[in-house]
Amino acid sequence: MDALVFRAGSLFCAFPLTEVIETMRPLATRPLAGTPHYVRGLTILRGEPAPVIDMTRLLTGVTGEIERYIAVRAGRGPVACATGPVLGVQAVHATPPEGPSTMFTGASRSLVAAVGRFGTEPLLVLRSIRTVPEEVWQAAAEETGATAGAAA
């Protein structure tokens, strides 16, 4: 499959191109209270509010340097994935994480679709961020409503 490869901290990761909308410089992001630690906040993507997910925090638990946003399709709207450098489009050969890769559990199992390699490094092929928790979408809707009310 063709995929967009990027860094998330020390990890090499990729999204299938069919799930990618666009890449961009990081946009202004407003923090959202009551969301998981990996949610950086809310931004506006082409006129629509979108949660911003810190991919390094989501995958490793630590904050990494943010260089790019990758907009991906999600269940209720677009999601901006805050990443390190985007390394380009690559043909990726990967297999589902089975056997020795049983280390994937919980959220990581629902997020990691396959494991491949990028040169001599492991590469995590990620599923679309359809697993954004309901509380994030609710917080985004509340923040958007509060902003619209303040503007009126």
C-alpha angles and dihedrals in degrees: 000000000000112000140175107243122209142159124253102186106299093344128096110219139172141197120208107253090238088069098045120095099178145314125239145161113280111284130215106287127196117208118244120212119220097032131117119278093256094059107095093189141261131319136174116250113191091331096316126104112244134181115241115223120198099221094195092054092044094051103032107018093238131096116252135190112282115220104153144018118223113200112213134180114259136177099269101021142315122324124205112221112205108215145162118253120336107231099194141252116319137174101247127201110196140153130215112271101261135134109014090015094068086117086092110096138156114349094004092056090053091047102042110072097174144348124231136144138266105204102311095336128092114256123206113211105206131209117233113281093260088134095076102138118250090241089064092053089047092049090048091051092048092048091048090049092048091049092049091049092050091050093053 
